[in-house]
Amino acid sequence: MRDPGCGIRRFAVLHPGSPIPDPGFDPGSPIPDPEVDPRSPIPDPESIAIRTADAREAAAIHGLIVEHLAEGHLLPRELGEIVVHAHRFIVAVQGQEGCEDVLACAELAPLSRSVAEVRSMVVSRQARGLGVGLRMVDELLQRASIAGFDRLCAFTHSPGYFVHLGFSIVPHVWLAEKIVTDCHACRHFRHCGQYAVVRSLERARHACVPLAALHG
């Protein structure tokens, strides 16, 4: 049984389009955070693993998202929804099995049979500056390609980070799947301050299309 005391209690959002301060940037570290305790232990990057989440980690994922809804960069997520779709999420974790700290999360959310979205991407303050964000995006790119998607997209207020990673800024209407799935119900629809970015994917050599799992 997971120790209820395990896990990171304080979180910070990874805004995908955050400005890039230098070539060694990490998406979790571009904006200084006055709330970060300089005495907090810094995780060892080599001990951080990225893997598929499971339902037992839904509460930690939900906590990462809820803590930063006020910043306006994330859509609200229900805990039950995360439990059901935990297999879509990847997490960056550190610690012994059964008592791992969830340092970051992100979802590979299918919008259609050809387009997937980077969604609900968050990195804890403790993991900033360690390259975790870059590893998360790279993992999502690989998984989207293996799953048979043709494009991976994201929506961000500042697209510079994703552009640096090979994404292109496109009109929202080029991603009609997103409009149908989320945008039409958003109060900021037609007045959205976010940019749409997209990257074409090379189909993996032995790509499979586990659409039932992704859409389940």
DRENZANU-237436 format. One line per field, with one value per residue (C-alpha): residue in three letters; x, y, z. Coordinates in nm, 2 decimals, decimal comma. Layout:
DRENZANU-237436
aa: c(ala ...)
c1: c(X ...)
c2: c(Y ...)
c3: c(Z ...)
This chain:
DRENZANU-237436
aa: c(met arg asp pro gly cys gly ile arg arg phe ala val leu his pro gly ser pro ile pro asp pro gly phe asp pro gly ser pro ile pro asp pro glu val asp pro arg ser pro ile pro asp pro glu ser ile ala ile arg thr ala asp ala arg glu ala ala ala ile his gly leu ile val glu his leu ala glu gly his leu leu pro arg glu leu gly glu ile val val his ala his arg phe ile val ala val gln gly gln glu gly cys glu asp val leu ala cys ala glu leu ala pro leu ser arg ser val ala glu val arg ser met val val ser arg gln ala arg gly leu gly val gly leu arg met val asp glu leu leu gln arg ala ser ile ala gly phe asp arg leu cys ala phe thr his ser pro gly tyr phe val his leu gly phe ser ile val pro his val trp leu ala glu lys ile val thr asp cys his ala cys arg his phe arg his cys gly gln tyr ala val val arg ser leu glu arg ala arg his ala cys val pro leu ala ala leu his gly)
c1: c(0,00 0,13 0,24 0,00 0,30 0,48 0,48 0,56 0,33 0,42 0,39 0,46 0,31 0,51 0,37 0,47 0,54 0,75 1,04 1,37 1,64 1,94 2,02 2,02 1,67 1,42 1,05 1,01 1,26 1,22 1,03 1,18 0,94 0,96 0,78 1,05 1,24 1,61 1,66 1,44 1,64 1,72 1,64 1,92 1,84 1,98 1,74 1,43 1,24 0,97 0,70 0,33 0,11 -0,13 -0,46 -0,29 -0,11 -0,43 -0,45 -0,09 -0,15 -0,48 -0,29 -0,04 -0,31 -0,54 -0,26 -0,21 -0,56 -0,55 -0,26 -0,49 -0,27 -0,45 -0,80 -0,97 -0,96 -1,18 -1,01 -1,24 -1,15 -0,78 -0,83 -1,01 -0,75 -0,44 -0,29 -0,27 -0,05 0,33 0,49 0,84 0,90 1,18 1,21 1,16 0,89 0,57 0,67 0,77 0,74 0,56 0,77 0,59 0,30 0,17 -0,11 -0,10 -0,46 -0,61 -0,81 -0,87 -0,72 -0,44 -0,39 -0,29 -0,23 0,01 -0,22 -0,20 0,18 0,31 0,65 0,71 0,93 1,18 1,24 1,29 1,62 1,69 1,57 1,26 1,03 1,24 1,24 0,86 0,81 1,05 0,87 0,53 0,67 0,79 0,47 0,25 0,46 0,45 0,07 0,03 -0,06 0,05 0,07 0,12 -0,01 -0,02 -0,19 0,01 0,03 0,39 0,49 0,87 0,94 0,76 0,90 1,25 1,15 1,04 0,68 0,52 0,26 -0,06 -0,41 -0,65 -0,87 -0,60 -0,67 -1,05 -1,03 -0,94 -1,22 -1,47 -1,33 -1,26 -1,27 -1,64 -1,73 -1,46 -1,56 -1,26 -1,37 -1,32 -1,11 -0,84 -0,50 -0,33 -0,13 -0,17 0,15 0,19 0,46 0,44 0,55 0,74 0,55 0,75 0,87 0,66 0,40 0,08 -0,24 -0,37 -0,67 -0,90 -0,66 -0,60 -0,97 -1,08)
c2: c(0,00 0,35 0,55 0,85 1,06 1,00 1,26 1,61 1,85 2,18 2,21 2,45 2,46 2,38 2,64 2,48 2,81 2,98 3,20 3,02 3,18 2,99 2,69 2,47 2,57 2,36 2,43 2,41 2,68 3,00 3,21 3,26 3,15 3,34 3,06 2,81 2,72 2,73 2,47 2,22 1,91 1,90 1,57 1,38 1,40 1,05 0,90 1,05 0,80 0,87 0,61 0,55 0,66 0,43 0,50 0,50 0,82 1,00 1,20 1,33 1,42 1,59 1,79 1,91 2,04 2,19 2,39 2,59 2,64 3,01 3,08 3,03 2,79 2,46 2,33 2,19 1,82 1,59 1,34 1,06 1,15 1,12 0,78 0,66 0,80 0,74 0,52 0,83 1,02 0,99 1,09 1,17 0,99 0,95 0,72 0,36 0,16 0,20 0,53 0,73 1,11 1,23 1,52 1,59 1,48 1,52 1,36 1,24 1,32 1,19 1,45 1,23 0,93 1,15 1,42 1,40 1,69 1,76 1,83 1,90 1,93 2,02 2,01 2,04 2,32 2,07 1,93 2,26 2,31 1,94 1,88 1,69 1,90 1,82 1,45 1,46 1,62 1,38 1,09 1,22 1,27 0,91 0,77 0,96 0,84 0,47 0,51 0,60 0,97 1,20 1,52 1,63 1,97 2,19 2,52 2,78 3,16 3,18 2,94 2,99 2,68 2,44 2,62 2,55 2,18 2,18 2,27 2,54 2,80 2,75 2,90 2,74 2,64 2,40 2,20 2,16 1,85 2,07 2,32 2,04 1,86 2,15 2,50 2,53 2,49 2,73 3,08 3,22 3,07 3,32 3,54 3,29 3,42 3,09 3,00 2,66 2,48 2,15 1,92 1,65 1,30 1,04 0,71 0,46 0,16 -0,08 0,16 0,02 0,22 0,14 0,37 0,17 0,22 0,59 0,67 0,45)
c3: c(0,00 -0,08 0,21 0,23 0,34 0,01 -0,26 -0,34 -0,15 -0,33 -0,70 -0,98 -1,33 -1,64 -1,89 -2,22 -2,39 -2,12 -2,25 -2,30 -2,09 -2,24 -2,45 -2,14 -2,05 -1,88 -1,91 -1,54 -1,46 -1,67 -1,42 -1,07 -0,80 -0,47 -0,30 -0,37 -0,05 -0,13 0,14 -0,04 -0,14 -0,51 -0,68 -0,85 -1,22 -1,28 -1,03 -1,19 -1,40 -1,66 -1,70 -1,75 -1,46 -1,29 -1,11 -0,77 -0,87 -0,98 -0,66 -0,70 -1,06 -0,97 -0,70 -0,95 -1,17 -0,91 -0,74 -1,06 -1,21 -1,09 -1,32 -1,61 -1,81 -1,74 -1,79 -1,48 -1,44 -1,23 -1,01 -1,14 -1,50 -1,42 -1,25 -1,57 -1,80 -1,59 -1,87 -2,09 -1,85 -1,80 -1,47 -1,36 -1,03 -0,78 -0,48 -0,39 -0,55 -0,36 -0,21 -0,51 -0,53 -0,84 -0,97 -1,30 -1,51 -1,86 -2,07 -2,43 -2,51 -2,84 -3,03 -3,33 -3,50 -3,64 -3,38 -3,02 -2,77 -2,49 -2,20 -1,83 -1,82 -1,48 -1,31 -0,94 -0,81 -0,68 -1,03 -1,21 -1,39 -1,42 -1,78 -1,67 -1,90 -2,20 -2,12 -2,08 -2,42 -2,59 -2,43 -2,55 -2,90 -2,91 -2,77 -3,01 -3,30 -3,18 -3,13 -3,50 -3,47 -3,75 -3,54 -3,18 -3,08 -2,78 -2,68 -2,50 -2,42 -2,52 -2,80 -2,79 -2,59 -2,83 -3,14 -3,01 -3,00 -3,37 -3,33 -3,56 -3,48 -3,67 -3,68 -3,44 -3,72 -3,84 -3,53 -3,57 -3,35 -3,05 -3,12 -3,12 -2,82 -2,58 -2,72 -2,81 -2,44 -2,31 -2,19 -2,38 -2,71 -2,99 -2,75 -2,67 -2,57 -2,65 -2,95 -3,13 -3,20 -3,39 -3,49 -3,76 -3,65 -3,83 -3,81 -3,61 -3,81 -3,61 -3,51 -3,37 -3,31 -2,96 -3,01 -2,79 -2,50 -2,58 -2,62 -2,33)
